[in-house]
């Protein structure tokens, strides 16, 4: 079993979230969060539950008692939370969402190509 600070850091990095962003989502200072990853302090249980939600893992996965099911497919926790609710949208709204997302992805690709020129 991996020790909590190492596991916390590993899961955060895997999900490509900065310490500052996790601290912001938890409502704590980045300094406090850094102390948790360094093992200098331990978060309260309620905060550990919030961390598991942000990283989209179970408490067992966060504690290292169980392996994670792989990398998170959506690294932004807010976007991942919304993604889980997409099935609740009507077919018409889902089609509109696909069009919006597709256009954003295409715009991003064009921007990267233009930056390389």
C-alpha positions in Angstrom: 0.0 0.0 0.0 1.4 3.4 -1.0 1.5 6.0 1.6 -1.1 8.8 1.4 1.0 11.8 0.4 2.7 9.9 -2.4 -0.7 8.5 -3.6 -2.2 12.0 -3.5 0.6 13.4 -5.6 0.5 10.5 -8.0 -3.2 10.7 -8.6 -3.1 14.5 -9.0 -0.3 14.4 -11.5 -1.9 11.5 -13.5 -5.0 13.7 -13.8 -2.9 16.7 -14.9 -4.2 19.0 -12.2 -2.0 21.5 -10.4 -1.6 21.7 -6.6 -3.0 25.2 -6.8 -6.1 24.0 -8.7 -6.9 21.2 -6.3 -6.4 23.7 -3.4 -8.8 26.1 -5.1 -11.4 23.4 -5.6 -11.1 22.4 -1.9 -11.2 26.0 -0.7 -7.8 25.8 1.0 -4.6 27.6 0.5 -2.0 26.0 -1.9 0.4 26.0 1.0 -1.9 23.8 3.1 -2.4 21.4 0.1 1.4 21.2 -0.5 1.9 20.2 3.2 -0.5 17.3 2.6 1.5 16.1 -0.4 4.7 16.5 1.5 3.4 14.5 4.4 3.8 17.5 6.8 0.1 17.5 7.6 -2.9 15.3 7.1 -6.3 16.6 5.9 -9.5 15.9 7.9 -11.6 13.0 6.7 -14.3 15.3 5.1 -11.5 16.9 3.1 -10.2 13.5 2.0 -13.7 12.6 0.7 -13.7 15.9 -1.3 -10.2 15.1 -2.7 -11.5 11.7 -3.8 -14.4 13.4 -5.6 -12.1 15.9 -7.3 -9.7 13.2 -8.4 -12.6 11.0 -9.3 -11.4 8.0 -7.3 -12.8 5.9 -4.5 -11.4 6.4 -0.9 -9.8 2.9 -1.3 -8.0 4.1 -4.5 -6.9 7.3 -2.8 -5.6 5.4 0.2 -3.7 3.0 -2.0 -5.8 0.0 -0.9 -7.1 -0.6 -4.4 -5.6 0.2 -7.8 -7.2 2.9 -9.9 -9.2 1.8 -12.9 -6.8 3.7 -15.2 -6.2 7.3 -16.1 -9.1 9.7 -15.9 -10.4 10.3 -19.4 -11.3 13.9 -18.6 -8.6 15.6 -16.6 -10.6 18.8 -15.7 -12.7 17.9 -12.7 -15.5 20.4 -13.5 -15.7 19.1 -17.1 -15.7 15.5 -15.8 -18.5 16.3 -13.4 -20.6 17.8 -16.2 -19.7 14.9 -18.6 -21.3 12.5 -16.1 -24.6 14.4 -16.5 -24.7 14.5 -20.3 -26.9 11.4 -20.6 -29.6 13.4 -18.7 -29.8 15.9 -21.6 -32.4 15.5 -24.4 -31.2 14.1 -27.7 -31.5 17.6 -29.2 -29.3 19.1 -26.5 -26.8 16.3 -26.8 -26.5 16.9 -30.6 -26.0 20.6 -29.9 -23.3 19.8 -27.4 -21.5 17.6 -29.9 -21.5 20.4 -32.4 -20.1 22.9 -29.9 -17.4 20.5 -28.6 -16.4 19.6 -32.2 -16.0 23.2 -33.2 -13.9 23.9 -30.1 -11.6 21.0 -30.8 -11.2 22.0 -34.4 -10.5 25.6 -33.5 -7.8 24.4 -31.1 -6.2 22.2 -33.8 -6.1 25.1 -36.2 -4.6 27.4 -33.6 -1.8 24.8 -32.9 -1.1 24.4 -36.6 -1.0 28.2 -37.1 1.4 28.6 -34.2 3.8 26.1 -35.7 4.0 28.1 -39.0 
